[in-house]
Amino acid sequence: MISVIKLEHVNFGYDSQSQQLHDINIDFGKFGYSIGLVGPNGSGKSTLLKNIVGLEKPTSGKIYFGDKAIKYDNRSLRKLRTQLGMVFQNSDNQIFYPNVKEDVAFVLRNLKLDEREIEKRLDWVFKSLGIEDLQDRPVQYLSGGQKKRVAIAGVLVMRPSWILMDEPTAGLDFDGKERMKNLIKQLISDGIQLVISSHDMNFMYEVCDYFYVLSDGKIITEGKKEQVFEDDQAIRQAKLEVPYIVRLHREIGLPLYNDEEQLFADQKLRDFVSEYGE
Ligand SMILES: Nc1ncnc2c1ncn2[C@@H]1O[C@H](COP(=O)(O)OP(=O)(O)OP(=O)(O)O)[C@@H](O)[C@H]1O
């Protein structure tokens, strides 16, 4: 059974003079959805993710993983991170070894798994991510998109039940984004719970189905995607770009499609366009 992540009245400041998170209350586990965290620059998305994985500690309030509050000693945090992985915005922050295979194996050696199990997991993770050809490459010669996949491999190889991703499409080109979208859809269908933070609203609309909107360190609204983008006031306050699928719905009355695939598969729309289009 997948553990629930819960935040109760979490406040956080990087120093005593400022406060970056204000009374955050979240119950991630009850939905079983892929969860999106959205909000403008500096609204506290990364800070919130870092608090959830225990890299930062709330000034007050509690964070629960399962039915237990997170403990901050090294041993408890190491254990937590086998179940709750985080993919950072900047992959250089989470790749430590000069060689790809060594880097991904590092976390498993740390867990003291036997070498046969390590080899098995490495094979599986490189295949799943389609990066078998990268495993013997020096990390310093990888592109940004390749590094991102290696960073994800380092998290996935622990087989966590939750993965938090901070700006997974940052620096990726069109093809990189498409691959990331497919990878995320694959992780969801494999039963991994995802929390994703990003500014890329078209991408987020496709991959997330429940959203939390942050502004100035506060959650100003939350809900299923079809509800949250109807909340004009929150969307304006958080200065969010409205995904184009939602705009097609709102501005010309097309059905609110769940994703691009559904839009392009709509036979009625195709028939209409072939009758009235040029
Ligand atoms: N290490 C730090 N020390 C002090 N202040 C910080 C630190 N990291 C972030 N901040 C501040 O905390 C606030 C929230 O930043 P955070 O990076 O969490 O926002 P974000 O929503 O992830 O932004 P972005 O979309 O630009 O990545 C900002 O005002 C930022 O300047």
The ligand as an SDF file (V2000), in Angstrom:
LIG
                    3D

 31 33  0  0  0  0  0  0  0  0999 V2000
   18.3090   28.9570   -0.0580 N   0  0  0  0  0  0  0  0  0  0  0  0
   17.5140   30.0380    0.0320 C   0  0  0  0  0  0  0  0  0  0  0  0
   17.7550   30.9940    0.9790 N   0  0  0  0  0  0  0  0  0  0  0  0
   16.9370   32.0740    1.1040 C   0  0  0  0  0  0  0  0  0  0  0  0
   15.8490   32.2880    0.3350 N   0  0  0  0  0  0  0  0  0  0  0  0
   15.5630   31.3740   -0.6040 C   0  0  0  0  0  0  0  0  0  0  0  0
   16.3820   30.2080   -0.8190 C   0  0  0  0  0  0  0  0  0  0  0  0
   15.8450   29.4810   -1.8310 N   0  0  0  0  0  0  0  0  0  0  0  0
   14.7480   30.1580   -2.2330 C   0  0  0  0  0  0  0  0  0  0  0  0
   14.5770   31.2960   -1.5120 N   0  0  0  0  0  0  0  0  0  0  0  0
   13.4630   32.2570   -1.6200 C   0  0  0  0  0  0  0  0  0  0  0  0
   12.2550   31.5590   -1.3240 O   0  0  0  0  0  0  0  0  0  0  0  0
   11.1890   32.0240   -2.1510 C   0  0  0  0  0  0  0  0  0  0  0  0
   10.5590   30.8230   -2.8430 C   0  0  0  0  0  0  0  0  0  0  0  0
   11.5250   30.2990   -3.7520 O   0  0  0  0  0  0  0  0  0  0  0  0
   11.2930   28.9220   -4.5160 P   0  0  0  0  0  0  0  0  0  0  0  0
   12.5590   28.5980   -5.2360 O   0  0  0  0  0  0  0  0  0  0  0  0
   10.7390   27.9310   -3.5890 O   0  0  0  0  0  0  0  0  0  0  0  0
   10.1590   29.3700   -5.5620 O   0  0  0  0  0  0  0  0  0  0  0  0
    9.6310   28.6310   -6.8490 P   0  0  0  0  0  0  0  0  0  0  0  0
    8.1360   28.7700   -6.8260 O   0  0  0  0  0  0  0  0  0  0  0  0
   10.1690   27.2550   -6.9250 O   0  0  0  0  0  0  0  0  0  0  0  0
   10.2410   29.5500   -7.9920 O   0  0  0  0  0  0  0  0  0  0  0  0
   10.6670   29.2290   -9.5170 P   0  0  0  0  0  0  0  0  0  0  0  0
    9.3840   29.0190  -10.2540 O   0  0  0  0  0  0  0  0  0  0  0  0
   11.3400   30.4830   -9.9250 O   0  0  0  0  0  0  0  0  0  0  0  0
   11.5640   28.0240   -9.5100 O   0  0  0  0  0  0  0  0  0  0  0  0
   11.7970   33.0590   -3.1100 C   0  0  0  0  0  0  0  0  0  0  0  0
   11.5160   34.3310   -2.5880 O   0  0  0  0  0  0  0  0  0  0  0  0
   13.2780   32.7590   -3.0580 C   0  0  0  0  0  0  0  0  0  0  0  0
   14.0350   33.9510   -3.2580 O   0  0  0  0  0  0  0  0  0  0  0  0
  1  2  1  0
  2  3  1  0
  2  7  2  0
  3  4  2  0
  4  5  1  0
  5  6  2  0
  6  7  1  0
  6 10  1  0
  7  8  1  0
  8  9  2  0
  9 10  1  0
 10 11  1  0
 11 12  1  0
 11 30  1  0
 12 13  1  0
 13 14  1  0
 13 28  1  0
 14 15  1  0
 15 16  1  0
 16 17  2  0
 16 18  1  0
 16 19  1  0
 19 20  1  0
 20 21  2  0
 20 22  1  0
 20 23  1  0
 23 24  1  0
 24 25  2  0
 24 26  1  0
 24 27  1  0
 28 29  1  0
 28 30  1  0
 30 31  1  0
M  END
$$$$
